[in-house]
Amino acid sequence: MSPPDSSPSATGTPSRRERRQRALARRLGAPYEAAVPSGHLVMLDRPDTVALAVLHPGQEAA
């Protein structure tokens, strides 16, 4: 299995969760992408960003 091309995550003030997501992206060898603005359920707040990350890895949302 190849590593993911990105690791989309919710945004906000730097928190333990965000630091853990950044660390996970580094461990997987994937860039960290913050979905701005979004909350804890990034897939509900920013479905466009999540879909773009899945369908077209490496491209940024507009």
Rosetta blueprint (number, residue, H / E / L):
1 M L
2 S L
3 P L
4 P L
5 D L
6 S L
7 S E
8 P E
9 S E
10 A E
11 T L
12 G L
13 T L
14 P L
15 S L
16 R H
17 R H
18 E H
19 R H
20 R H
21 Q H
22 R H
23 A H
24 L H
25 A H
26 R H
27 R H
28 L H
29 G L
30 A L
31 P L
32 Y E
33 E E
34 A E
35 A E
36 V L
37 P L
38 S L
39 G L
40 H L
41 L L
42 V H
43 M H
44 L H
45 D H
46 R L
47 P H
48 D H
49 T H
50 V H
51 A H
52 L H
53 A H
54 V H
55 L H
56 H L
57 P L
58 G L
59 Q L
60 E L
61 A L
62 A L
